[in-house]
């Protein structure tokens, strides 16, 4: 009897597949990652490299309706807003040296370069890269609670 009821029920639906469940992220779309590359998520750690210096961790985070990028370590740092503009990333913020006097406004546009994004600021090339393995090496999104303003 149960088998007949199940067959009747399946026939009534015309064999259509069940609807996929909708995930509830709770963000209302406001914390959706940028669609440009993997690693665009709140708290993601990227590598930022200025000129010939070793890459240092940078943190991507949500700041209201915007993204914020902050270089957390090194003698030269930057922090500011990051906005996607048709495949490029517009950065608007400040460049500073925690142990010196190099503070200045920083307005650049990062272009995709195959492995991440690159731009030029002053005399230096700046590269942004995301790699899940490198992010794991940095210790994850918490990264010691650093804000980038430490001296």
PyMOL commands that set and color helices and strands:
alter all, ss='L'
color gray80, all
select helices_A, chain A and resi 2-12+132-138+143-145
alter helices_A, ss='H'
color red, helices_A
select strands_A, chain A and resi 45-50+56-63+66-71+77-85+88-96+104-112+117-121+124-129
alter strands_A, ss='S'
color yellow, strands_A
deselect
rebuild
show_as cartoon
